[in-house]
Amino acid sequence: MLVVVDYGLGNPRSILNMLQKIGAAAVVAGDPAVVAGAEKLILPGVGACRCGGPAKLLTSMSSRMPS
């Protein structure tokens, strides 16, 4: 499953809409268990913001992901 990661920044719903338009099966999720089970991930960007959202998310999720 393709997962668009919702980490509180960016616009994951916009990415999901684009994927649905091209027929891709995808979901938006911020739950570590869903993210861990993903076949592929998309981390939406936020332009020039240097807030480190994706890095912070992956760091915090890594300790909670099932092995």
C-alpha positions in Angstrom: 0.0 0.0 0.0 1.1 3.5 -0.8 1.0 5.8 2.3 1.1 9.6 2.2 2.5 10.5 5.6 0.6 13.1 7.6 3.2 14.7 9.9 1.2 17.9 10.5 2.8 20.0 7.7 2.4 20.1 4.0 -0.8 19.1 2.3 -1.2 15.3 2.3 -4.8 15.5 1.0 -3.7 17.3 -2.1 -1.2 14.5 -2.8 -3.9 11.9 -2.1 -6.2 13.6 -4.6 -3.6 13.6 -7.3 -2.8 9.9 -6.7 -6.5 9.0 -6.9 -6.8 10.9 -10.2 -4.2 8.6 -11.7 -5.8 5.5 -10.2 -3.2 4.8 -7.5 -4.5 3.1 -4.3 -3.2 5.3 -1.4 -4.1 6.5 2.1 -3.1 9.4 4.3 -1.8 8.3 7.6 0.2 9.5 10.6 -0.2 6.3 12.6 3.3 4.6 13.0 1.8 1.1 12.5 0.2 2.1 9.2 3.4 3.9 8.1 5.5 0.8 9.1 3.3 -1.4 7.0 3.5 0.7 3.9 4.9 -0.7 0.7 5.9 2.9 -0.3 5.9 6.2 1.4 5.4 9.8 0.2 6.5 12.6 2.5 4.8 15.8 1.3 7.1 18.8 1.3 6.5 22.3 2.6 8.5 24.4 0.1 11.3 26.3 1.7 10.3 25.7 5.3 13.3 24.5 7.4 11.2 23.2 10.3 12.5 19.6 9.8 9.0 18.1 9.9 9.7 14.8 8.1 13.0 14.2 9.9 11.3 14.8 13.3 8.4 12.6 12.4 10.6 9.7 11.2 12.8 10.0 14.3 9.8 10.0 16.7 8.1 7.1 14.8 11.1 4.9 14.6 11.0 4.0 18.2 7.3 3.2 18.0 7.3 1.1 14.8 6.8 -2.6 15.1 9.8 -4.6 14.1 
